[in-house]
Amino acid sequence: MNNEFIHKPVLFREVIEYLDCKEGNFYLDCTTGAGGHSSEILRVIGKSGFLYCLDRDFNAISAAKTALDDVGENYKLIKSNYSQIDKIIEENNIPKLDGILFDLGVSSPQLDHTERGFSFSKEATLDMRFAQDENETLTAEDLVNKLSKDELVKIFSEYGEEPYSKTIAEAIVEDRKKNRIVTTTQLSSLIIKSLAGKKFKGNIHPATRVFQALRIKVNEELTGITQVIPLAVNALKTGGRLAIISFHSLEDRIVKEAFREETKDCICPSRQPICTCNKVAQGKIITKKPVMAQDDEISKNKRARSAKLRVLEKI
Ligand SMILES: C[S@@+](CC[C@H](N)C(=O)[O-])C[C@H]1O[C@@H](n2cnc3c(N)ncnc32)[C@H](O)[C@@H]1O
């Protein structure tokens, strides 16, 4: 499995530069994946620094170990969900950090491993869990077969920005009366059939948005990002940096808004004469506009096309 777990890290140079990686520093990579960014951080911090690495997926943890062992020893891998970052920090006695990285979403090997059920073009059970273990039992198959039409419409619209949510949800609810929907290709064929004659912008596959929506819901990805940003800022030293790479507008909007919140002092309503919230700004934004990949990177790695890096510094 390890040898097959290959993922080209996006914005590789930019991450190292914006995290201001230096020898002797302490970092936390919350989405270690195959260990691409982590390996470079570990190399730069040298023997006097330390790197903590999280991932929710056991396969990623095992691949990252292979990659990191080639670079150094001063790291710790933790299989966990980053939404628990405060607990993880306490349990592992993690000191205040110089930098924290989130490279959101799904990795290439997770998409490529057919049996994970992330891909609409490869026959597999509709799973889509980042962590295929006893702690996370809800799958895309459960959602597709159990949710009401209105719940499906809401998920497809909110998490997939799917313009034909209602048509697709109706088709699913009708079809599952005859047969349980259990595979990726069964669902994607059903979506294609339900959208016959409809117009599409660009050349994206008709099932793309629904698959994205189901993946986000199964893994509660957006809730996780919203919750974790203030906790991550809290875990930084003064001058430490939080770097987040997102891959679609829903994620980027959350990151942008959450960063803006961290820069505000008082958030009391403007008509209130005296501040009662006592909120103090925690950070300043380093990237006024998101950093995007250069053409040379995009030509080698298509995933980099949609990557956006935003960086906040703790004050
Ligand atoms: C885009 S990949 C990261 C790739 C990595 N930067 C590299 O260079 O190989 C995202 C990773 O985040 C993990 N992940 C997603 N949500 C997570 C969560 N809530 N907690 C921990 N890891 C998560 C996924 O399992 C996946 O391995």
The ligand as an SDF file (V2000), in Angstrom:
LIG
                    3D

 27 29  0  0  0  0  0  0  0  0999 V2000
   -4.5880   16.8910    0.2410 C   0  0  0  0  0  0  0  0  0  0  0  0
   -4.1310   15.6440    1.3390 S   0  0  0  0  0  0  0  0  0  0  0  0
   -2.6410   16.2330    2.0740 C   0  0  0  0  0  0  0  0  0  0  0  0
   -1.4130   15.9160    1.2790 C   0  0  0  0  0  0  0  0  0  0  0  0
   -0.1010   16.2770    1.9660 C   0  0  0  0  0  0  0  0  0  0  0  0
    0.0390   17.6820    2.1990 N   0  0  0  0  0  0  0  0  0  0  0  0
    1.1040   15.7400    1.2100 C   0  0  0  0  0  0  0  0  0  0  0  0
    2.0110   16.5280    0.8900 O   0  0  0  0  0  0  0  0  0  0  0  0
    1.1520   14.5350    0.9330 O   0  0  0  0  0  0  0  0  0  0  0  0
   -5.2610   15.8510    2.6460 C   0  0  0  0  0  0  0  0  0  0  0  0
   -5.1130   14.8530    3.7740 C   0  0  0  0  0  0  0  0  0  0  0  0
   -5.8900   15.3530    4.8690 O   0  0  0  0  0  0  0  0  0  0  0  0
   -6.4670   14.2680    5.5370 C   0  0  0  0  0  0  0  0  0  0  0  0
   -7.6180   14.7910    6.2750 N   0  0  0  0  0  0  0  0  0  0  0  0
   -8.7780   15.2650    5.7700 C   0  0  0  0  0  0  0  0  0  0  0  0
   -9.5830   15.6750    6.7620 N   0  0  0  0  0  0  0  0  0  0  0  0
   -8.9030   15.4690    7.9180 C   0  0  0  0  0  0  0  0  0  0  0  0
   -9.1970   15.7100    9.2870 C   0  0  0  0  0  0  0  0  0  0  0  0
  -10.3720   16.2360    9.6610 N   0  0  0  0  0  0  0  0  0  0  0  0
   -8.2680   15.4030   10.2190 N   0  0  0  0  0  0  0  0  0  0  0  0
   -7.0590   14.8750    9.8470 C   0  0  0  0  0  0  0  0  0  0  0  0
   -6.7280   14.6170    8.5600 N   0  0  0  0  0  0  0  0  0  0  0  0
   -7.6380   14.9150    7.6070 C   0  0  0  0  0  0  0  0  0  0  0  0
   -6.8290   13.2900    4.4420 C   0  0  0  0  0  0  0  0  0  0  0  0
   -6.9180   11.9810    4.9620 O   0  0  0  0  0  0  0  0  0  0  0  0
   -5.6470   13.4700    3.4810 C   0  0  0  0  0  0  0  0  0  0  0  0
   -4.6450   12.5280    3.7290 O   0  0  0  0  0  0  0  0  0  0  0  0
  1  2  1  0
  2  3  1  0
  2 10  1  0
  3  4  1  0
  4  5  1  0
  5  6  1  0
  5  7  1  0
  7  8  2  0
  7  9  1  0
 10 11  1  0
 11 12  1  0
 11 26  1  0
 12 13  1  0
 13 14  1  0
 13 24  1  0
 14 15  1  0
 14 23  1  0
 15 16  2  0
 16 17  1  0
 17 18  1  0
 17 23  2  0
 18 19  1  0
 18 20  2  0
 20 21  1  0
 21 22  2  0
 22 23  1  0
 24 25  1  0
 24 26  1  0
 26 27  1  0
M  CHG  2   2   1   9  -1
M  END
$$$$
